[in-house]
């Protein structure tokens, strides 16, 4: 399974692929048939992402039903066949899904993030159990805030060094890719 846009392929990682990502990104890239690249997460996301991957591995071992609404997705630049970022999805019991994404610094300011968020939100809302999508940004990180706004997310609060953004289901307020 994968999502596609004009320029991107977005691939959810299964349990085996999550374990490869945890062990060695190059092994994952080889498994996916990708050209290797030195992909870097923003420093402020590294620990959170590592913890998320650990949680995904444990939860997907317990139940495959969570996949692909609770996993890491690789974002592939189709023309170059290599990863340029990632998306983490976490579906909570109450139907609210938390989305976290990043684009490698070498590929920012080209519209990839907007394209990615639009495609993943459209796909997420096809699942009846999802009521809303929530994302968090640091107050000073203006580019991801703009991407969320352009995709219809609304700022619902700001505290503890984070801004919380929400997009509710059945609101046709995000652009289709």
N, C-alpha and C positions, 0 to 999 in steps of 0.2 A: 504494500500500500504506500502511496505517496501523493502529495498534493503538488500541482504544477501551476505556475503562472507564466507570463511571457518570458521571464528571465530566470526563474528559480524553480528548483525542485526541493520539496520540504518532506523529509523522511523521518517517520517515528521509529525510534530504536526499540527493538524487542529485548528480552532479558539477556540473551547472549551478546547482543551488540552493546547493551549498557555495561556489561562486565568487561568487554573489550575497551570501551571508552574509559572506564575506571583504571584499567591496567595500563593502556598505552594508546593514545590517540592515533598513532601511525598504524597500529594493527586494525583499528576500526576503519580507518580510511581505506586500507587494503581490502578489508572484508566487503566494503561498500563499492569497491571498484573506482575509488576516487584518486585524483592526483594529490599527493601529500602536500600539505602547506603548514606553515608554522602559525596556526590559529591561536590567538590569545584572547582570553576573556578579559573584560575590564577588571582591574585589580580588586575593586570593591565587591565584585560578584564571585570571586574565586572560591572562598570558603563556603558561601551559601550554595553554590553550584555543586561542589563536592558533596556536601551533606544531602542535597537533593538527589544526586545520582545514587548515593547509598540507600536512601529511602525508597527510591524507585526499584532498585534491585530487590530489596526485601519485600516490598508490597507486591511486585510482579511475580516473585517466587510463590507468595501465598495465593494469589488469584490473578489469572490472566485477564479477567474481566475488566480490570482497571486500564489495561492497555487499549488504545493509545491515548486515552484522556489523562493518564498519569505517567508520563514519560518525557524524556528529552527527545527533541526532533533536531536533526541536522538540516541546516539551510545551505543548499548547494547552488552555486552559480552555474547554470546549465552550460553556457558556452565554454567555460574553462574546466568544468567537471571537478571542482574542489569546493570544500566547505568554506563559507564566508561568515558563518554565525550559527546560532542555535536558539531554540525555543524550549522552555520548560513549562509543562502543563501539570496542574495539580487540581483534580476534581474533588471538592469537599462533599461530605455527606448531605449537606443542605442544598446541593445543586449549584453552588457558586464555584466557579473555576478560577484559579489564580494562574496568570500568564506572566512569564518573565522571558525576555528575549535580549539578544545582543547581536551586533554586527561588528566584525573585525574592523579595527580603525582604518585599515587600508581600503575598505570598501564603503565607508560612510559618505553621506552627502550625495548619494546617487539614486535615492528613492527606493533602495532595497528594503529598508525597514518598513516603510509605508505599504509596499507591495506584500511583504511577509505578513504583517499584522492584519491587513484586509483579508488575505486568503485564509489564514488560520482562524480568524473570527467567523468567517462565513462557514467554514467546515465545522467549527465547534458548535455553532447554533443549529446544525442539522441533528444534533443529539437531543432527544426530548428531555433527558434528565438535567440538562444545563439551563439554569435560569439567568445567569449573568456571568460576565467575565470581569475580573478585577486585576489591576496591575499597579505596581508601586514604583515611584521614581524618587531619587533624591531631589530636593528643591532646586539645586543649581544645575541639574542635568536637563537643559532646555530642549535639546534635539529629540530625545524620546518622548518628552511631554508633547511636543508638536506633532509627532507621529500619532500618539494616542488621540489627541484632539482631532486631527484630520480623519481619524477612523471612528469618530463619534463618541469616544470616551468622555466622561464628565468627571471633573475634579470633585470628589465628595468630602474629603478632609485632608488636613495637613497636620502632622504631629510626629514627634520622635524622629525627626530627620527624614521623614518620608511624606510623599504626597500619594494619596490613594485615588485611583481612577476606576470608574466602573462603566461598563456597557451592558445594558439590559437586553434580554432576549425580546424579540418581536418589535424592536425599535429599528426601523429601516433607516438608521442614521449613519451608516458607514458605507463608503464607496465600494462597489464590487470591482474586482481586479479585471 
